[in-house]
Amino acid sequence: MHGAWADGSSWNGVTARLLAAGYDVRVPPNPLRSVQTDSETIADFLSTIPGPIILAGHSYGGAVITNAALGNPNVKALVFVDAFAPAQGETVFQLSGPDSALSGDPAVTFDAVPYPNSPPGDVDLYLKKNVFLESFANGVPAQTANILYTIQRPFAESAGAEPSGEPAWETIPSWWVLGTQDKVIPPAQQRFMADRANSKITEVRAGHLSLVSRPDVVADVILDAVRSTT
């Protein structure tokens, strides 16, 4: 599950490794509209998959899998990659913490764009180019980072302030890839959430897009979850 300001292609390096290892992989699009409806969308998608599921989420995708996996007995493990893993009632913006690149002046962090039929006052948020390149895609080769900037998908501002529901990580075992140079969800924030979820933590010298810059590590963690639970 991809996060905000990304799409399914952010998983390409990981997907290629998992396919080569003989596993079926699906990377459904995350609507990036609302924690509740995004999670319901993914929960409906998961309900069509027979057999055991290892569910991985990056960034905001971690909040989505936290909600979408609840009550699905086929989901055997959760893998959080530089992600949010909210408890009930917590929000993504709250969990990013004061040191996050997302916590500065919104006017210099985001480009706000209206979208049709939005709730009153809501907007789509795009990351400004300097924030994307220096904080979101730090550690990614410059040419790749510039391409990712051009194709970023927007995140509804209201979704970042929407309380999360009952967390699936309370009952489903979890693994965690923690980028030690992450500027979007700083390492201390990630470790707090990972420890709370009792996740098995793997640290990697990477920024927020460890799934892009270190897909080998991320794939190995997912495969560890597979071997440990299925």
C-alpha positions as CSV (number, residue, x, y, z in Angstrom):
1,M,0.0,0.0,0.0
2,H,1.6,3.2,-1.2
3,G,1.4,6.4,0.8
4,A,0.7,10.1,0.1
5,W,2.6,11.9,-2.6
6,A,3.4,8.5,-4.3
7,D,1.7,5.8,-6.3
8,G,2.1,2.1,-6.7
9,S,5.3,2.5,-8.8
10,S,7.1,3.4,-5.5
11,W,7.0,-0.4,-4.8
12,N,8.5,-1.4,-8.2
13,G,11.9,-2.5,-6.8
14,V,10.3,-4.5,-4.0
15,T,7.6,-6.0,-6.3
16,A,10.2,-7.2,-8.7
17,R,12.1,-9.0,-6.0
18,L,9.0,-10.7,-4.6
19,L,7.8,-11.8,-8.0
20,A,11.2,-13.2,-8.7
21,A,10.9,-15.2,-5.4
22,G,7.7,-16.7,-6.7
23,Y,5.1,-14.8,-4.8
24,D,1.9,-13.2,-6.0
25,V,2.0,-9.4,-5.5
26,R,-0.8,-6.9,-5.7
27,V,-0.3,-3.1,-5.4
28,P,-3.8,-1.5,-5.4
29,P,-4.1,2.2,-5.7
30,N,-4.6,4.2,-2.4
31,P,-7.3,6.8,-3.0
32,L,-5.7,9.3,-0.5
33,R,-9.1,10.8,0.3
34,S,-10.0,9.7,3.8
35,V,-8.6,7.3,6.4
36,Q,-12.0,5.6,6.7
37,T,-12.9,5.3,3.0
38,D,-9.4,4.5,1.9
39,S,-9.3,1.7,4.4
40,E,-12.7,0.5,3.4
41,T,-11.6,0.5,-0.2
42,I,-8.5,-1.6,0.6
43,A,-10.5,-3.9,2.9
44,D,-12.9,-4.6,0.1
45,F,-10.0,-5.4,-2.2
46,L,-8.4,-7.7,0.4
47,S,-11.7,-9.6,0.7
48,T,-11.3,-10.8,-2.9
49,I,-7.9,-12.4,-2.2
50,P,-8.0,-16.1,-1.1
51,G,-5.4,-17.5,1.2
52,P,-2.8,-15.9,3.5
53,I,-1.9,-12.2,3.0
54,I,1.2,-10.3,4.1
55,L,0.1,-6.6,4.0
56,A,2.7,-3.9,3.6
57,G,2.2,-0.2,3.9
58,H,4.5,2.8,3.3
59,S,4.0,6.1,5.1
60,Y,0.2,7.0,5.1
61,G,-0.3,3.5,3.7
62,G,0.6,2.3,7.1
63,A,-2.4,4.1,8.6
64,V,-4.6,2.5,5.9
65,I,-3.4,-1.1,6.5
66,T,-3.8,-0.5,10.3
67,N,-7.5,-0.1,9.6
68,A,-8.1,-2.2,6.5
69,A,-6.7,-5.4,8.0
70,L,-9.0,-5.4,11.0
71,G,-11.2,-8.5,11.1
72,N,-9.7,-10.2,8.1
73,P,-8.3,-13.6,9.2
74,N,-6.3,-14.0,6.0
75,V,-4.0,-11.1,6.9
76,K,-1.2,-12.9,8.7
77,A,1.3,-10.1,9.1
78,L,1.6,-6.3,8.7
79,V,4.8,-4.7,7.4
80,F,5.3,-1.0,8.1
81,V,7.8,0.8,5.9
82,D,8.7,4.3,7.1
83,A,5.1,4.4,8.1
84,F,2.4,5.6,10.4
85,A,0.8,3.0,12.7
86,P,-1.9,5.0,14.6
87,A,-3.7,3.9,17.7
88,Q,-7.5,4.6,17.8
89,G,-8.2,8.3,17.7
90,E,-4.7,9.4,16.5
91,T,-4.1,11.3,13.3
92,V,-1.4,11.2,10.7
93,F,-0.4,14.8,11.1
94,Q,-0.3,14.3,14.9
95,L,2.0,11.3,14.6
96,S,4.5,13.0,12.3
97,G,5.7,15.0,15.3
98,P,7.1,18.5,15.6
99,D,10.4,17.7,13.9
100,S,8.8,16.4,10.7
101,A,9.2,18.2,7.4
102,L,5.4,18.2,7.3
103,S,5.1,20.2,10.5
104,G,6.4,23.5,9.2
105,D,4.5,26.4,7.8
106,P,1.9,24.9,5.4
107,A,2.4,27.8,3.0
108,V,6.0,26.8,2.4
109,T,5.5,23.1,2.6
110,F,2.5,22.4,0.4
111,D,0.9,23.5,-2.8
112,A,-2.9,23.6,-2.0
113,V,-5.2,22.8,-4.9
114,P,-9.0,22.7,-4.8
115,Y,-10.8,19.5,-5.9
116,P,-14.4,18.9,-7.0
117,N,-17.1,18.0,-4.4
118,S,-14.6,18.5,-1.5
119,P,-15.8,19.0,2.0
120,P,-15.9,22.7,2.9
121,G,-12.4,24.1,3.3
122,D,-10.7,20.9,2.2
123,V,-7.9,20.9,-0.5
124,D,-5.5,18.6,-2.1
125,L,-2.0,18.9,-0.9
126,Y,1.1,18.5,-3.1
127,L,4.6,18.8,-1.7
128,K,6.5,21.7,-2.9
129,K,9.5,20.7,-5.0
130,N,12.2,21.6,-2.5
131,V,10.4,19.7,0.3
132,F,9.9,16.7,-1.9
133,L,13.5,16.5,-3.1
134,E,15.2,17.4,0.2
135,S,12.9,15.7,2.8
136,F,10.6,13.2,1.1
137,A,13.0,11.8,-1.4
138,N,16.3,12.3,0.4
139,G,18.7,9.5,-0.4
140,V,17.1,8.8,-3.7
141,P,19.2,9.4,-6.9
142,A,18.5,12.9,-8.2
143,Q,17.1,11.8,-11.6
144,T,14.7,9.4,-9.9
145,A,13.7,11.9,-7.2
146,N,12.8,14.5,-9.9
147,I,10.6,12.0,-11.8
148,L,8.8,11.0,-8.5
149,Y,8.2,14.7,-7.8
150,T,6.5,15.1,-11.2
151,I,4.1,12.1,-10.7
152,Q,3.3,12.6,-7.0
153,R,-0.4,12.0,-6.2
154,P,-2.0,14.6,-3.9
155,F,-3.3,13.9,-0.4
156,A,-6.5,15.4,0.9
157,E,-5.7,17.7,3.8
158,S,-8.7,16.4,5.8
159,A,-7.3,12.9,5.7
160,G,-4.2,14.0,7.6
161,A,-6.4,15.2,10.5
162,E,-8.9,12.3,10.5
163,P,-8.9,10.0,13.6
164,S,-7.9,6.4,13.0
165,G,-10.0,3.5,14.0
166,E,-9.3,0.4,16.0
167,P,-5.7,-0.8,15.1
168,A,-5.1,-4.2,13.5
169,W,-1.6,-4.2,14.9
170,E,-3.0,-5.0,18.3
171,T,-3.9,-8.5,17.1
172,I,-1.7,-9.1,14.0
173,P,2.1,-9.5,14.3
174,S,4.1,-6.8,12.6
175,W,7.5,-6.0,11.1
176,W,9.0,-2.5,10.6
177,V,11.5,-1.0,8.2
178,L,12.8,2.1,9.9
179,G,14.8,4.6,7.8
180,T,17.3,6.3,10.0
181,Q,17.5,9.4,7.9
182,D,13.7,9.8,7.5
183,K,12.7,13.5,7.6
184,V,9.0,13.0,7.1
185,I,8.4,10.5,9.9
186,P,11.5,11.0,12.1
187,P,13.2,7.9,13.5
188,A,12.1,8.6,17.1
189,Q,8.4,8.8,16.0
190,Q,8.7,5.6,14.0
191,R,10.4,3.8,16.9
192,F,7.6,4.9,19.3
193,M,5.0,3.5,17.0
194,A,7.0,0.3,16.2
195,D,7.7,-0.4,19.9
196,R,4.0,0.2,20.8
197,A,3.0,-2.3,18.1
198,N,5.6,-4.8,19.2
199,S,7.0,-4.8,15.7
200,K,10.2,-6.5,14.7
201,I,12.4,-3.6,13.7
202,T,15.0,-3.5,10.9
203,E,16.9,-0.2,10.6
204,V,18.2,0.9,7.3
205,R,20.4,3.9,6.4
206,A,17.8,5.6,4.2
207,G,15.3,8.4,4.0
208,H,11.6,8.3,3.8
209,L,11.6,6.3,0.6
210,S,13.6,3.3,1.7
211,L,11.3,1.1,-0.5
212,V,12.8,3.0,-3.5
213,S,16.4,3.4,-2.4
214,R,16.7,0.1,-0.5
215,P,14.2,-2.3,-2.0
216,D,16.4,-5.2,-1.2
217,V,16.1,-4.6,2.6
218,V,12.3,-4.0,2.3
219,A,11.8,-7.2,0.3
220,D,13.9,-9.2,2.8
221,V,11.7,-7.9,5.7
222,I,8.5,-8.9,3.8
223,L,10.0,-12.3,3.1
224,D,10.9,-12.7,6.8
225,A,7.2,-11.9,7.7
226,V,6.1,-14.5,5.1
227,R,8.4,-17.3,6.5
228,S,7.4,-16.5,10.1
229,T,3.7,-16.5,9.7
230,T,2.6,-18.7,6.7
